[in-house]
Amino acid sequence: MRGWAIAIISLRDLERFWKYKWWLAALVTMNLADLFVFALIFRGIVRKDILPDYFLFLAPGIASIAAFAAAFTIGREVMMELRRGFHHYLLSLPISRSELVVGRIAAGMVRGIIYQAPFMALLLALLGFPGIRGMALVSLATLMIVASMSSLSIAASTLVRNLELQATIRSLLYFIAFFLSNVFYPESIIRQRFPEAVYAIIENNPISIATTIYRHVFLPELAPSAEVQLLLAKLFLWTLLLTVGGAQLYARNLER
Amino acid sequence: MSIWDDLRALALIAFWDVRKLRRYTFFLAMRFSWFLLQVLVFGLLVANMVSVGNLDYYKFYVVGAFMAVLFSMSMVKGHDVVEEFEDGLIDYQLSLPVKRRVLAIGRAVGGGLSAFLHSLPMLIVVLAVLGIESLPAALALAFASFVFASSLAGVAMSVALVLRSSDRLDILMGVSDSLLVRVSTIFYPIAAVSAVAAYYYLAKVNPLSHMVDALRLIAIPEVVQGSTVSSAQAMIAFLTGFAVAAILSSLVLLDKKIEGGYGR
């Protein structure tokens, strides 16, 4: 595999990312509104014995959601290409199938990392620098979450032929990952309200895993017992599974 | 043309929007799943975390989640209008033997009816979750939702007529969805919003706050008595004014802005 070929494919996708500046502005507004309106107001009504500061609790979750949402946009791109037959052009390029597939997944990752950067800067400003080890952990979690979500989104966009159904599947996956995570609620409440099986699903959602790692690094008092090695191992498994699965589905559908 | 001809034309225009419902099967399925997740996961969990006096937050939230869906479904009508501009469908509608004002009111009512029908499955979930068995209360909820959806569709249409660009409309819709929904009493009572003065005053003049609290007064009066954004009479007056202003603005804009072409 040639690195420059992968880089060209990824850069092309990154350029296309900036073309959706209006959509991006709306997404930024939504994420910021979740933090500076929703969380700020909610801070006043959330029971202090459960969460002393809901605003700070939500901030790492928003960084996690930001990376996930931006990485997920690559699936829409893939869907539009299949709709317009543009993938035939991509297949005619003098690059191998694997370079094309890896380039697309990498593009989703780059989108996620770039989009998350200002939210990460906000976390640093709000909660302070967590040290070299902390930043290394956060970077590793970010890399894995954007790789897995980029692959998941690409896989969802190639699962079925019906384009409306594709969009529905992607949206549904997005909402499931969003709501069935620990971004908005602490694990104690999830465990108290839902059966063990549902709790296990929420706890092992990749978004929840990345959020717990962020919280462990930035707000150790909120995730004191987090077993970081175990969390990283789980996230690695998700990344491996989704990246390999997503790449194979995309490669298969490109040639159908 | 007699008044009956105008009414017949109005009905034809209004049902034109409703007939497009079949195209949105997957979109509706997705929205419905999203709503179920909000009510059965997010709402249940968050209700266990908050404490606002004696307020039953879960019941409070369920009505708010329905309002958020109704708002978003109604605002989608703006996108439809922009697409119709691009497809030349507005040209076709302007060429029909129908008065401009009938066309404007018909599109707003049709948009409202279509948004309401899109939201109807969610309303049924709300009735079931809240255990509302009273037919008058259910009909009042449906009627109020339909009227408000028509007002919002009128606003969305006016905004689309002014912007005439799907890009600009996208950002405005995204921003309005994010800010108007959050800076309102959809997710929290007005007393909680008062923690931040700027948000409090914005929520007080936000039509979504008045509408969602009016729906709560109909659906769960025992839960929200005394914690609404205004008194029942003031909310009805505010919402009536909003509906009239929304329909009038779309009427004036359709009449003035389209004449002489609508090129960008």
Interface residues (C-beta under 8 A of the other chain):
Chain A: W22 W23 A25 A26 L27 T29 M30 A33 D34 V37 F38 L40 I41 F42 R43 G44 I45 V46 R47 I50 L51 E164 L165 A167 T168 S171 L172 F175 I176 F179 L180 F184 Y185 P186 I189 I190 Q192 R193
Chain B: T25 F26 F27 A29 M30 S33 W34 L37 Q38 V41 F42 L44 L45 V46 N48 M49 V50 S51 V52 D167 R168 D170 I171 M173 G174 V175 D177 S178 L179 R182 V183 F187 Y188 A192 V193 A195 V196 Y199
